[in-house]
Amino acid sequence: MRFSRCNMFLGKNGIGKSHFISLLSGLAAPSHIMERVAHPTSRVHAALTWYDPQPRRAEFKAEGERLHFFADGQEVPFVAFPYQVVRAPRWSGDLPADVHDLAKDLGLDHWVMRKVISDLPEIVGGAVKRTRIVDDRIRADFVLGNCVETDIGDRGLHSLVGLEILVALAETYARAHPTLLLLDPFLSGFDWGGYHQATALLGSPVRGFQTVAVSTELRGNHPLGPEWTVTRIVCDEAERMGRRRWARLVQDDQEP
């Protein structure tokens, strides 16, 4: 796989997008893997390589209820994760507006969450221009298209506001550690205007982290910018085995 700074994985529902993406956080959060390996005969084996500054390699193997970690070829109890992962438990348009609930969802102390919200416009430099917390609920003024909108936090956060909160966390972590922002799903909560702003926000050259996002499709006939690498997860009809389906990864500059 070739990963760039911005990566989009596309595929039909049920083809394995979330399963594949969960491999990227499997070293630090193997529960994502073990929950998917409940069947006694199922197996997962993944290897990640990085530079520190010399080439390093970490692997995990899951077989039923057995889990094995390897660091540079030697089995170890666990592997110190080489990068920070920012991942919301739900898509950005369904994040809670209550600062305590949001902090819990993202694994942060609520005072840290308050500080991130307060500094969000300066950290991200995106559509959100002003933030405040009123009665523990997050409110934000943001630009959507040519209009200035106000998210009063009466329900969940607006998709764009939720996304910028995740970007602010990723930017902050990236100042100290290599950071990966996982967005699954990504585009389901955006109209065309929000889609354009969201992909431009993540694709900006000032971003200090890598993005991996998944979606069922791109919006209309509007392709992503050149900073994005698009990988399609497709079902290989020739490799069906009974009810089991085999999927393969095809990047846009490769032959299908």
C-alpha positions as CSV (number, residue, x, y, z in Angstrom):
1,M,0.0,0.0,0.0
2,R,1.2,3.5,-0.8
3,F,0.0,6.0,1.8
4,S,0.2,9.8,1.2
5,R,-0.7,12.6,3.5
6,C,-4.4,12.4,2.6
7,N,-5.9,9.0,1.9
8,M,-9.5,8.1,0.9
9,F,-10.8,4.5,0.9
10,L,-13.9,3.8,-1.2
11,G,-16.1,0.7,-1.3
12,K,-19.6,-0.6,-1.0
13,N,-21.3,-1.2,2.4
14,G,-20.1,-4.4,4.0
15,I,-17.0,-4.9,1.8
16,G,-14.6,-4.4,4.6
17,K,-13.6,-0.7,4.7
18,S,-13.9,-0.4,8.5
19,H,-12.3,-3.7,9.0
20,F,-9.3,-2.7,6.9
21,I,-9.0,0.7,8.7
22,S,-9.2,-0.9,12.1
23,L,-5.8,-2.6,11.3
24,L,-4.2,0.9,11.4
25,S,-5.0,1.2,15.1
26,G,-4.7,-2.5,15.9
27,L,-1.4,-2.2,17.8
28,A,-2.7,0.3,20.3
29,A,-6.3,-0.9,20.4
30,P,-6.5,-4.6,19.6
31,S,-10.1,-4.8,20.8
32,H,-11.0,-3.4,17.4
33,I,-9.5,-6.5,15.8
34,M,-10.5,-9.1,18.4
35,E,-14.1,-8.1,18.2
36,R,-14.0,-9.0,14.5
37,V,-12.2,-12.3,15.1
38,A,-14.9,-14.0,17.1
39,H,-15.2,-17.0,14.8
40,P,-12.8,-19.7,15.8
41,T,-11.4,-20.2,12.3
42,S,-11.0,-16.5,11.5
43,R,-7.5,-15.0,11.3
44,V,-6.0,-11.5,11.0
45,H,-2.3,-10.8,10.3
46,A,-1.1,-7.3,9.7
47,A,2.4,-5.6,9.6
48,L,3.2,-2.0,9.8
49,T,6.6,-0.4,8.9
50,W,8.0,3.0,9.7
51,Y,11.3,4.8,10.1
52,D,12.8,5.8,13.5
53,P,15.1,6.8,11.7
54,Q,16.0,3.3,10.6
55,P,13.4,0.9,9.2
56,R,11.2,-0.6,11.9
57,R,8.5,-3.3,11.7
58,A,5.6,-4.3,14.0
59,E,3.2,-7.1,13.5
60,F,0.1,-8.5,15.2
61,K,-1.6,-11.9,14.6
62,A,-5.1,-12.7,15.9
63,E,-6.5,-16.2,15.7
64,G,-9.7,-16.8,17.6
65,E,-9.0,-15.6,21.1
66,R,-5.2,-15.7,20.7
67,L,-3.3,-12.5,20.1
68,H,0.4,-12.2,19.3
69,F,2.6,-9.1,18.9
70,F,6.0,-8.9,17.2
71,A,8.6,-6.1,17.1
72,D,11.3,-6.3,14.5
73,G,10.8,-10.1,14.3
74,Q,10.7,-10.8,18.0
75,E,7.5,-11.7,19.9
76,V,6.7,-9.2,22.7
77,P,3.9,-8.7,25.1
78,F,2.9,-5.5,23.3
79,V,4.3,-3.0,20.9
80,A,4.8,0.7,21.8
81,F,2.7,2.4,19.1
82,P,4.8,4.4,16.7
83,Y,2.2,7.1,16.1
84,Q,-0.8,8.7,17.8
85,V,-4.2,7.9,16.5
86,V,-7.2,10.3,16.6
87,R,-10.4,8.5,16.0
88,A,-13.9,9.4,17.0
89,P,-16.4,6.6,18.0
90,R,-18.9,8.1,15.6
91,W,-18.9,10.3,12.5
92,S,-18.2,14.0,13.0
93,G,-21.9,15.0,12.4
94,D,-23.0,12.9,15.4
95,L,-20.6,14.1,18.0
96,P,-22.3,15.4,21.2
97,A,-22.5,19.2,21.9
98,D,-22.2,18.6,25.7
99,V,-18.5,19.2,26.6
100,H,-18.5,16.4,29.2
101,D,-19.9,13.8,26.8
102,L,-17.6,14.9,24.0
103,A,-14.5,14.6,26.3
104,K,-15.6,11.1,27.3
105,D,-16.1,10.1,23.7
106,L,-12.6,11.3,22.7
107,G,-10.9,10.0,25.9
108,L,-10.0,13.4,27.3
109,D,-10.4,15.3,30.5
110,H,-13.2,17.7,30.1
111,W,-11.0,20.7,31.1
112,V,-8.6,19.7,28.3
113,M,-11.6,19.5,26.0
114,R,-12.7,23.0,27.0
115,K,-9.2,24.4,26.2
116,V,-9.3,22.7,22.8
117,I,-12.7,24.2,22.0
118,S,-11.6,27.6,23.2
119,D,-8.4,27.6,21.0
120,L,-10.0,25.8,18.0
121,P,-10.1,28.8,15.6
122,E,-6.4,29.5,16.2
123,I,-5.3,25.9,16.0
124,V,-7.2,25.0,12.8
125,G,-7.6,28.2,10.9
126,G,-10.6,26.8,9.1
127,A,-14.3,27.5,8.9
128,V,-15.0,27.9,12.6
129,K,-14.4,31.5,13.5
130,R,-15.6,31.7,17.1
131,T,-16.4,29.2,19.9
132,R,-17.8,29.4,23.4
133,I,-19.3,27.0,26.0
134,V,-22.6,28.0,27.5
135,D,-24.1,25.7,30.2
136,D,-21.6,23.0,29.2
137,R,-22.8,23.1,25.6
138,I,-20.5,24.0,22.7
139,R,-21.5,26.8,20.5
140,A,-19.7,27.9,17.3
141,D,-19.9,30.5,14.5
142,F,-18.6,29.0,11.3
143,V,-18.6,29.8,7.6
144,L,-20.5,27.4,5.3
145,G,-20.3,28.4,1.7
146,N,-20.9,32.2,1.6
147,C,-22.9,32.3,4.8
148,V,-22.0,32.5,8.5
149,E,-23.9,29.9,10.5
150,T,-24.2,29.5,14.3
151,D,-24.2,26.0,15.8
152,I,-26.0,26.5,19.1
153,G,-25.5,22.9,20.2
154,D,-29.2,22.1,20.7
155,R,-28.7,18.6,19.4
156,G,-25.3,17.2,18.2
157,L,-22.5,19.3,16.7
158,H,-22.7,20.3,13.0
159,S,-20.6,18.0,10.8
160,L,-18.1,20.7,10.0
161,V,-17.7,21.8,13.6
162,G,-17.2,18.2,14.7
163,L,-14.6,17.7,12.0
164,E,-12.6,20.8,13.0
165,I,-12.5,19.6,16.6
166,L,-10.9,16.3,15.5
167,V,-8.5,18.3,13.3
168,A,-7.6,20.5,16.3
169,L,-6.8,17.4,18.3
170,A,-4.7,15.9,15.5
171,E,-2.8,19.1,15.0
172,T,-2.1,19.3,18.7
173,Y,-0.8,15.7,19.0
174,A,1.2,16.2,15.8
175,R,3.4,18.8,17.5
176,A,4.9,16.0,19.6
177,H,4.2,12.7,17.8
178,P,3.5,11.4,14.3
179,T,-0.3,11.5,14.1
180,L,-3.0,9.7,12.1
181,L,-6.5,11.0,11.9
182,L,-9.0,8.2,11.1
183,L,-12.4,9.2,9.8
184,D,-14.9,6.4,9.4
185,P,-17.4,7.2,7.9
186,F,-16.4,10.6,6.5
187,L,-18.6,12.1,3.8
188,S,-22.1,10.9,4.8
189,G,-22.9,14.1,6.7
190,F,-21.9,16.7,4.2
191,D,-23.7,18.4,1.3
192,W,-21.6,19.5,-1.7
193,G,-20.5,22.8,0.0
194,G,-19.5,21.0,3.2
195,Y,-17.8,18.3,1.3
196,H,-15.6,20.8,-0.6
197,Q,-14.7,22.6,2.6
198,A,-14.0,19.4,4.5
199,T,-11.7,17.9,1.9
200,A,-9.9,21.2,1.4
201,L,-9.5,21.6,5.1
202,L,-7.8,18.2,5.4
203,G,-5.8,18.6,2.2
204,S,-4.3,21.9,3.2
205,P,-0.5,21.9,3.1
206,V,-0.3,23.4,6.7
207,R,-1.7,20.1,8.2
208,G,0.9,18.3,10.3
209,F,-0.8,14.9,10.4
210,Q,-1.9,12.2,8.0
211,T,-5.6,11.5,7.2
212,V,-7.2,8.2,6.4
213,A,-10.9,8.5,5.5
214,V,-13.5,6.0,4.2
215,S,-16.7,6.5,2.3
216,T,-19.0,4.6,0.0
217,E,-18.5,7.1,-2.8
218,L,-17.3,10.5,-3.9
219,R,-19.8,13.2,-4.2
220,G,-21.1,13.6,-7.8
221,N,-18.5,14.4,-10.4
222,H,-16.3,16.3,-8.1
223,P,-13.0,14.5,-7.7
224,L,-10.6,15.0,-4.8
225,G,-7.6,17.2,-5.1
226,P,-4.1,15.9,-6.1
227,E,-3.0,15.7,-2.5
228,W,-5.4,12.8,-2.0
229,T,-4.6,9.2,-2.7
230,V,-7.8,7.2,-3.6
231,T,-7.9,3.5,-3.0
232,R,-11.0,1.4,-3.9
233,I,-11.9,-1.8,-2.1
234,V,-13.5,-4.1,-4.6
235,C,-15.0,-7.5,-4.4
236,D,-13.1,-10.1,-6.5
237,E,-15.9,-12.1,-8.1
238,A,-13.4,-14.6,-9.4
239,E,-12.2,-15.4,-5.8
240,R,-15.5,-16.2,-4.1
241,M,-15.4,-19.2,-1.8
242,G,-18.9,-20.3,-0.8
243,R,-20.4,-17.4,1.2
244,R,-17.0,-15.9,1.9
245,R,-16.0,-12.9,-0.3
246,W,-12.5,-11.9,-1.1
247,A,-11.7,-8.2,-1.5
248,R,-8.7,-6.4,-2.9
249,L,-7.3,-2.9,-2.9
250,V,-6.9,-0.9,-6.1
251,Q,-5.3,2.5,-6.1
252,D,-6.5,5.0,-8.7
253,D,-3.2,5.0,-10.6
254,Q,-3.1,1.2,-10.9
255,E,-4.8,-1.2,-13.3
256,P,-8.1,-2.6,-11.8
